[in-house]
Amino acid sequence: MHRLGISIYPNKSDRQKDIEYIEKAHSYGFSRIFTNLLFIDDNKKDKSLEEFRNLANYASSLGMEVIADVSPSVLKYLNIEYKDLSPFKQLGLTGLRLDMGFSGNEESEMSYNPYGLKIELNMSSNPKYIENIMSYLPNKDNLIGCHNFYPHRYTGLSRKHFMETSLAFKEYGLRTAAFVSSNNAAFGPWDVNEGLPTLEEHRFLPIDVQAKDLLNTFLIDDLIISNCYASNDELELLGNLNKDLLTFKVRLIEGIGSVEKKIILDELHFNRGDVNEYMIRSTQSRVKYKGHLFEPINTVDINRGDIIIESSQYEHYAGELQIALKSMKNSGKSSVVGRIREEELFLLDYVRPWQKFKFELL
């Protein structure tokens, strides 16, 4: 089951706004909070920790978990030994995210803490990091992973590295998380504010498109909004997102027939196993609607992202739904009945053979 999270930075925000944001997120089904212990003001250390404790306790009262970013230097600053994590339990935290790791055995020992605190590992480093930790036989029940986020443009992860590091964690059966970036937010943990995604190619994309892409890798369990404060619309988009099935947002042409509209919006589609480079083919509709007369409509030339339903002039192909992967000449027999949202066109490259998908109106 996929979970949603938000991020809160008490050292840079207003407590009442944080509370209101947590309540809104919770109402949309969010159940995780990421926060940060890396930036504690030395002049008001006790006050900062008390604010963290109040935040965690309030979130806990709503059934939300709170995981805080820490590092070896933070533990040293707070006079906490990695073998005794009770101070973090007293702060009301659910877990610790290790922004900077130890040698491997320390992480393993931390996973056996008697408080059930989750030890969240940084997924964005070399895959050998998790391999090293696993060689020390940690308690996998208390071990999870989460990627980094990147406020500076062009510093986010490449897809290739993201996939390699995520796969390394998934091969051990660990729960994983990554960050999506609000386009409404004003701040994150640092002063630089050029978006805050995990993947560089997600920077400035609509938040639901970022989320769809991460989920469609089949390597990420939880999605966390990294910056504050996401808009109500963004929270609602993620809250209502189908997290188990890739769902494309589409526009349909005016005058589309009722059967064609039903095929697009009501049916569960799939990409045939015998894939080709020109189109994604979902063929069950031609079986279900066999015998229906599909008149050719809007037989314009075809562009990438167009949704096609074959007319009865194509005989046994009649009623087949296709998504164009390339531009093609129209024979005059193919009806171009809709188009996928422009920001989602890149997702077509990652639809697997036999993968199921749906459409919804934009």
matplotlib code that plots the C-alpha trace (Angstrom):
import matplotlib.pyplot as plt

x = [0.0, 1.4, 1.5, 1.7, 3.7, 4.5, 7.5, 7.6, 10.5, 9.7, 12.9, 11.7, 8.0, 5.1, 3.7, 0.0, 0.6, 2.3, -0.7, -3.1, -1.0, -0.8, -4.6, -5.2, -2.8, -4.3, -7.8, -6.5, -5.1, -1.5, 0.1, 3.8, 5.7, 9.3, 11.2, 14.7, 17.0, 20.0, 19.4, 18.9, 19.7, 22.5, 21.0, 17.6, 18.4, 15.9, 13.1, 13.7, 13.6, 10.4, 8.9, 9.8, 8.3, 5.0, 4.9, 5.5, 3.0, 0.3, 0.9, 0.9, -2.5, -3.8, -2.2, 0.6, 4.3, 7.1, 10.6, 13.4, 16.6, 19.7, 23.4, 26.4, 27.2, 23.6, 23.9, 27.2, 25.8, 22.8, 25.1, 23.2, 24.9, 23.8, 23.4, 20.8, 18.1, 15.7, 16.1, 14.5, 11.7, 11.1, 10.9, 7.9, 9.5, 8.6, 12.0, 15.3, 16.4, 20.2, 21.2, 24.8, 25.5, 27.9, 30.1, 27.4, 27.4, 26.1, 23.1, 22.5, 22.7, 20.4, 17.8, 17.6, 16.6, 14.0, 11.6, 10.7, 12.1, 12.4, 15.9, 15.5, 18.5, 19.6, 18.8, 20.5, 24.1, 26.0, 24.1, 27.0, 25.9, 22.8, 24.8, 27.3, 24.6, 22.9, 26.2, 25.9, 22.5, 20.2, 16.6, 14.9, 11.5, 12.9, 14.9, 13.4, 14.8, 14.2, 15.9, 17.3, 15.8, 17.7, 16.9, 19.5, 18.5, 20.4, 21.6, 18.8, 19.3, 19.5, 16.9, 19.6, 21.1, 17.7, 16.7, 19.9, 19.8, 16.1, 16.4, 19.2, 16.9, 13.9, 16.0, 16.2, 12.5, 12.8, 10.0, 11.1, 10.2, 11.1, 10.2, 8.0, 8.1, 5.2, 5.1, 3.3, 5.8, 7.9, 10.7, 12.5, 15.3, 17.7, 17.5, 17.9, 14.4, 14.4, 12.0, 12.9, 12.5, 14.4, 14.6, 16.0, 13.6, 10.7, 11.7, 8.7, 6.5, 2.9, 3.0, 0.7, 2.8, 5.9, 4.0, 2.7, 6.2, 7.7, 4.9, 5.2, 8.8, 7.3, 10.3, 8.8, 6.3, 5.8, 5.7, 6.6, 6.1, 9.5, 8.8, 6.3, 3.5, 1.8, -1.5, -4.9, -5.2, -1.9, -2.8, -6.1, -4.5, -2.2, -4.9, -7.2, -4.4, -4.8, -1.6, -1.9, -2.8, -1.2, -4.0, -3.5, -5.3, -6.8, -8.8, -11.4, -12.6, -16.0, -18.7, -17.1, -19.5, -20.9, -19.3, -15.9, -16.2, -17.1, -14.2, -11.7, -13.1, -14.8, -12.5, -9.4, -6.7, -3.5, -0.5, -0.2, 2.7, 3.9, 4.9, 5.9, 7.6, 4.6, 1.8, 0.5, -2.4, -5.3, -7.3, -10.0, -12.4, -12.5, -13.7, -16.2, -17.7, -17.5, -20.4, -20.7, -20.3, -17.4, -17.7, -14.4, -14.3, -11.5, -9.2, -6.3, -2.7, -1.6, 0.9, 2.6, 0.1, -3.0, -5.7, -7.0, -10.0, -10.0, -13.1, -15.0, -13.2, -10.2, -12.4, -11.3, -9.3, -12.6, -12.9, -9.2, -7.8, -4.3, -1.9, 0.5, 4.1, 5.2, 3.8, 2.1, 0.1, -3.6, -5.0, -8.4, -9.7, -8.3, -10.4, -8.3, -10.6, -8.5, -5.1, -3.0, -2.0, 1.2, 3.1, 2.4, 3.7, 7.0, 5.3, 4.4, 8.1, 7.7, 4.6, 5.6, 4.2, 0.9, 0.8, -2.7, -3.7, -6.7, -7.8, -9.6, -10.7, -8.4]
y = [0.0, 3.4, 6.2, 10.0, 12.4, 16.1, 17.9, 20.4, 22.6, 24.1, 26.2, 28.1, 28.1, 29.3, 26.7, 27.5, 27.3, 23.9, 22.7, 23.8, 22.2, 18.9, 18.9, 19.6, 16.9, 14.4, 15.1, 14.1, 10.8, 11.8, 9.7, 10.6, 13.7, 14.3, 16.9, 18.0, 17.9, 19.0, 22.7, 23.3, 26.9, 26.7, 29.7, 28.1, 24.4, 23.5, 25.5, 23.9, 20.4, 21.2, 22.4, 19.1, 17.2, 19.2, 18.7, 14.9, 14.5, 16.3, 14.3, 11.1, 12.1, 12.1, 8.7, 10.1, 9.0, 11.5, 10.7, 13.3, 13.8, 13.2, 12.6, 11.5, 15.1, 15.7, 12.8, 14.2, 17.7, 16.3, 14.1, 11.0, 7.6, 5.6, 2.6, 4.5, 6.1, 6.8, 10.6, 10.3, 8.2, 10.9, 13.4, 11.5, 10.4, 7.3, 7.0, 8.5, 9.2, 9.0, 11.7, 10.8, 7.2, 5.4, 2.4, -0.2, -2.0, 1.1, 1.2, -2.5, -2.1, 0.9, -1.2, -3.4, -0.5, -1.6, 1.3, 0.1, 3.3, 3.0, 3.5, 5.2, 5.0, 7.4, 5.7, 8.3, 7.2, 4.2, 0.9, -0.6, 1.4, -0.8, -3.9, -3.1, -2.5, -5.8, -7.7, -6.8, -8.5, -5.7, -6.0, -5.6, -4.9, -1.6, -0.7, 1.5, 3.8, 7.3, 9.3, 12.8, 16.0, 18.7, 22.5, 23.6, 23.3, 20.6, 18.8, 16.2, 12.5, 11.1, 8.5, 5.9, 6.4, 6.6, 3.3, 1.6, 2.8, 2.1, -1.4, -2.1, -1.4, -3.2, -6.4, -6.6, -6.1, -2.8, -0.1, 2.9, 6.6, 9.5, 13.2, 15.2, 19.0, 21.4, 24.2, 26.4, 26.1, 29.0, 27.2, 24.0, 23.4, 25.6, 29.2, 28.0, 27.4, 26.1, 23.3, 20.3, 17.0, 13.8, 13.3, 16.3, 15.8, 16.3, 19.8, 22.2, 19.4, 19.2, 17.4, 14.6, 13.9, 13.5, 11.1, 9.0, 8.6, 7.6, 5.1, 3.7, 2.7, 0.0, 0.8, 3.5, 2.9, 6.3, 9.8, 12.8, 16.4, 18.0, 21.7, 23.9, 24.5, 22.5, 24.0, 22.5, 21.6, 19.7, 17.9, 16.9, 15.8, 13.4, 12.3, 11.3, 9.8, 6.2, 4.9, 1.4, 2.0, 4.4, 6.7, 9.2, 12.5, 13.1, 15.5, 14.1, 15.6, 17.2, 15.0, 11.7, 8.8, 7.4, 3.9, 5.5, 7.6, 4.5, 2.6, 5.3, 6.3, 3.1, 0.3, -1.1, -1.0, -2.9, -2.8, -6.0, -8.2, -8.1, -4.4, -2.3, 1.1, 3.0, 2.5, 1.0, -1.4, -2.2, -4.8, -6.1, -3.4, -4.8, -8.1, -6.6, -4.3, -6.7, -6.0, -2.3, 0.0, 2.3, 5.2, 6.9, 10.4, 13.0, 11.1, 13.6, 12.6, 11.1, 12.6, 11.1, 11.0, 10.8, 8.3, 6.3, 4.0, 2.0, 2.3, -0.6, 0.0, -1.8, -4.9, -7.1, -4.2, -2.3, -0.8, -1.4, 1.5, 2.7, 5.4, 6.8, 6.7, 8.3, 10.6, 8.5, 9.1, 8.4, 6.0, 7.7, 4.7, 5.6, 7.9, 10.3, 10.7, 12.3, 13.2, 12.6, 15.6, 17.1, 16.9, 13.1, 12.2, 11.0, 8.4, 6.5, 5.5, 3.5, 1.5, -2.1, -5.1, -6.2, -3.2, -2.1, 1.6, 3.8, 7.3, 10.1, 13.5, 16.4]
z = [0.0, -1.1, 1.5, 1.1, 3.2, 3.7, 5.1, 7.9, 8.9, 12.3, 12.4, 9.3, 9.7, 11.8, 14.2, 13.5, 9.8, 10.3, 12.3, 9.7, 7.0, 8.9, 9.3, 5.6, 4.6, 7.0, 5.6, 2.1, 3.4, 4.1, 6.9, 6.9, 8.0, 7.1, 9.3, 9.9, 12.9, 10.9, 11.4, 15.1, 16.2, 18.9, 20.7, 21.2, 21.2, 24.0, 22.5, 19.0, 20.5, 22.3, 19.1, 17.4, 20.3, 20.1, 16.4, 16.6, 19.4, 17.5, 14.3, 16.3, 17.7, 14.1, 13.4, 11.4, 11.7, 11.9, 10.7, 11.2, 9.3, 11.4, 10.8, 12.9, 13.6, 14.9, 17.3, 18.5, 18.9, 20.9, 23.0, 21.8, 21.3, 18.4, 20.7, 22.8, 20.7, 23.7, 23.3, 19.9, 21.2, 23.9, 21.1, 19.8, 16.6, 14.6, 13.0, 12.0, 8.5, 8.3, 5.9, 6.3, 7.2, 9.5, 8.6, 8.3, 11.6, 13.4, 11.2, 11.8, 15.5, 15.4, 13.6, 16.8, 19.0, 21.6, 20.8, 17.3, 15.7, 12.0, 10.6, 7.2, 5.0, 2.3, -1.0, -3.2, -2.6, -4.1, -4.2, -2.3, 0.8, 1.4, 0.4, 3.2, 5.8, 4.9, 5.3, 9.0, 9.2, 10.4, 11.6, 8.3, 10.0, 11.2, 8.1, 5.3, 2.6, 1.3, -1.5, -1.2, -2.6, -4.5, -4.3, -6.9, -10.5, -12.4, -9.2, -8.9, -9.6, -13.1, -14.0, -14.5, -11.0, -9.4, -10.9, -9.9, -6.3, -5.9, -7.3, -4.8, -1.9, -3.5, -4.0, -0.2, 0.2, 1.9, 1.9, -0.2, -0.5, -2.8, -2.9, -5.2, -5.3, -4.9, -7.4, -4.9, -2.1, -0.9, 1.1, 2.0, 4.5, 2.6, 1.2, -2.4, -3.8, -7.4, -6.7, -4.5, -6.4, -6.1, -9.9, -11.9, -14.8, -12.4, -11.5, -12.2, -13.5, -12.1, -8.8, -9.9, -13.0, -10.7, -8.5, -11.4, -12.8, -9.4, -8.8, -12.3, -11.7, -9.4, -7.1, -4.8, -2.1, -0.5, -1.9, 0.2, -0.7, 0.1, 0.3, 2.2, 1.7, -1.0, -2.2, -1.4, -5.1, -5.0, -1.8, -3.3, -6.6, -4.7, -2.3, -5.2, -7.3, -8.3, -6.7, -8.0, -11.7, -14.2, -15.2, -18.0, -18.1, -21.5, -23.6, -26.0, -29.3, -29.6, -31.1, -30.0, -30.1, -26.8, -27.4, -28.2, -25.1, -23.0, -24.4, -23.4, -19.9, -18.6, -19.7, -18.1, -20.8, -21.3, -23.5, -25.6, -25.0, -28.6, -28.4, -31.3, -31.7, -33.2, -30.8, -27.5, -28.4, -26.1, -28.0, -25.6, -26.7, -30.3, -28.8, -26.4, -29.0, -31.9, -34.4, -33.4, -36.4, -35.8, -38.2, -39.1, -37.5, -37.3, -39.5, -39.3, -39.3, -36.1, -33.5, -30.5, -27.6, -29.8, -28.8, -31.7, -32.1, -35.3, -37.5, -38.9, -42.2, -40.6, -40.2, -37.3, -35.8, -35.4, -31.8, -31.0, -28.9, -29.5, -28.2, -30.7, -29.8, -33.0, -35.7, -38.4, -41.6, -41.2, -43.8, -43.4, -41.5, -38.0, -35.7, -33.6, -30.7, -28.0, -26.7, -23.6, -21.5, -22.8, -19.5, -19.4, -22.8, -21.5, -19.4, -22.6, -22.8, -19.6, -20.2, -20.0, -22.0, -20.5, -18.2, -17.3, -17.4, -17.5, -18.7, -17.0, -18.3, -17.8]

ax = plt.figure().add_subplot(projection="3d")
ax.plot(x, y, z, "-o")
ax.set_aspect("equal")
plt.show()
